Amino acid sequence: MIDASTLLTILLMASVTYSTRALGYLALRGRTLGYRATAVMEAAPGCVLISVIAPDFASDKPASLIALAVTLVAATRLSLLPTVLIGIAAAGVLRHFLG
């Protein structure tokens, strides 16, 4: 069973990630964006996610480091959503079995 603070953290992370994309598009609606501005708008949610998982780069836990490696490999081949889902699943499974 998931505890309330974990669920609240997941919900807040999801809302912050979504709001970075939605608020940017709402603020710039009606304007024609150039290639660079569009690229920045699409990269913003990924940057928020990176800030969440960045502490695992300095982790000494094998499960976190292996999950990070799996996520990096997925990121080189897939788009953002499948990469996030694979990263979450890898972290959950590896932490369950490796601790």
C-alpha positions as CSV (number, residue, x, y, z in Angstrom):
1,M,0.0,0.0,0.0
2,I,1.3,3.4,-0.9
3,D,1.4,6.0,1.9
4,A,-0.2,9.4,1.6
5,S,3.1,11.4,1.4
6,T,4.3,9.3,-1.5
7,L,1.0,9.6,-3.3
8,L,1.0,13.4,-2.7
9,T,4.5,13.7,-4.0
10,I,3.7,11.8,-7.2
11,L,0.6,13.9,-7.8
12,L,2.5,17.2,-7.2
13,M,5.3,16.1,-9.5
14,A,2.8,15.2,-12.2
15,S,1.0,18.5,-11.8
16,V,4.2,20.6,-11.9
17,T,5.4,18.7,-15.0
18,Y,2.1,19.2,-16.7
19,S,1.7,22.8,-15.7
20,T,5.2,23.7,-17.1
21,R,3.9,22.6,-20.5
22,A,0.3,23.9,-20.3
23,L,1.1,27.3,-18.8
24,G,3.8,28.0,-21.4
25,Y,1.5,27.3,-24.2
26,L,-1.3,29.3,-22.6
27,A,1.0,32.3,-22.1
28,L,2.2,32.1,-25.7
29,R,-1.1,31.2,-27.5
30,G,-1.9,33.3,-30.5
31,R,1.8,33.8,-31.2
32,T,3.9,32.1,-33.9
33,L,6.8,30.4,-32.2
34,G,10.1,29.9,-34.0
35,Y,12.0,26.6,-34.0
36,R,14.1,27.4,-31.0
37,A,11.2,28.6,-28.9
38,T,9.2,25.5,-29.7
39,A,12.2,23.3,-28.8
40,V,12.4,25.1,-25.4
41,M,8.7,24.6,-24.7
42,E,9.0,20.9,-25.5
43,A,12.1,20.5,-23.3
44,A,10.7,22.2,-20.2
45,P,8.8,19.2,-18.7
46,G,11.8,17.0,-19.3
47,C,14.0,19.4,-17.4
48,V,11.6,19.3,-14.4
49,L,11.8,15.5,-14.4
50,I,15.6,15.6,-14.6
51,S,15.6,17.8,-11.5
52,V,13.6,15.2,-9.7
53,I,15.8,12.2,-10.6
54,A,19.2,14.1,-10.5
55,P,19.9,13.1,-6.8
56,D,20.0,9.5,-8.1
57,F,23.1,10.3,-10.1
58,A,25.0,10.6,-6.7
59,S,23.3,7.6,-5.2
60,D,25.3,4.6,-3.9
61,K,22.3,2.3,-4.3
62,P,22.8,-0.2,-7.2
63,A,19.0,-0.3,-7.9
64,S,18.9,3.5,-8.5
65,L,22.0,3.5,-10.7
66,I,20.8,0.6,-12.8
67,A,17.4,2.2,-13.2
68,L,19.0,5.4,-14.2
69,A,21.1,3.5,-16.9
70,V,17.9,1.8,-18.2
71,T,16.2,5.2,-18.4
72,L,19.1,6.8,-20.2
73,V,19.1,4.0,-22.8
74,A,15.3,4.3,-23.2
75,A,15.7,8.1,-23.7
76,T,18.1,7.6,-26.6
77,R,15.5,5.5,-28.4
78,L,12.0,6.6,-27.3
79,S,10.0,9.8,-26.7
80,L,9.5,11.4,-23.3
81,L,6.4,9.5,-22.1
82,P,7.6,6.0,-22.8
83,T,11.0,6.9,-21.3
84,V,9.3,8.2,-18.1
85,L,7.2,5.0,-17.8
86,I,10.1,2.7,-18.4
87,G,12.2,4.7,-15.9
88,I,9.5,4.5,-13.2
89,A,8.9,0.8,-13.8
90,A,12.7,0.0,-13.8
91,A,13.2,1.9,-10.6
92,G,10.2,0.2,-8.9
93,V,11.2,-3.3,-10.0
94,L,14.9,-2.9,-9.2
95,R,14.3,-1.3,-5.8
96,H,11.9,-4.1,-5.0
97,F,14.4,-6.9,-5.8
98,L,17.7,-5.1,-5.0
99,G,16.6,-2.9,-2.2
